[in-house]
Amino acid sequence: MFDWFLLTLLRQKEEYLKLKREVCQNPLEKSMDNIIERINQDINKTIKLNQLEYVKKK
């Protein structure tokens, strides 16, 4: 189940990044893009921590 969530999040992230490159043009969008990029970095950190916890439980 964890793997399914992980793959879903990764796919959504890739879709967002593709959309971001196509749409991002004005300063407001760029600012929002920076905020969302930081959120994505936090998501990646959380995923890594969850993977470590998952491995520890096995």
HELIX and SHEET records of a PDB file:
HELIX    1   1 PHE A    2  VAL A   23  1                                  22    
HELIX    2   2 PRO A   27  LYS A   57  1                                  31    
END                                                                             
